[in-house]
Amino acid sequence: MSDLIIVGDCGGTNTRLSLWEIPTSFTDKPKRTEKAPGTLVFDKKYLNEKHTDFVSVVKLFIEESSSSTTPMAACLACAGPIINNTGICNQE
């Protein structure tokens, strides 16, 4: 058994998202010298100026991944400052 997670780097210019399949049996934190567990399923880079908001980018990413399974979690590194909880830093 495995779960899917989304990992992302959401900058002011680009949003890079990747979908990873992680074994559900994995419960231990990896040591510093170890690679995190999992298999890359899909990844893509999006130019933010071509999208109206972050939610539309994530929806497109999930659609393009062709995964029939809903991701269980996400870990995102996002540029700031966020304006009114809706804007990406250098995007209107």
Secondary structure, 3 states (H helix, E strand, C coil): CEEEEEEEEECCCEEEEEEEEEECCCCCCCCCCCCCCCEEEEEEEEEHHHCCCHHHHHHHHHHHHCCCCCCCEEEEEECCCCECCCECCCCC
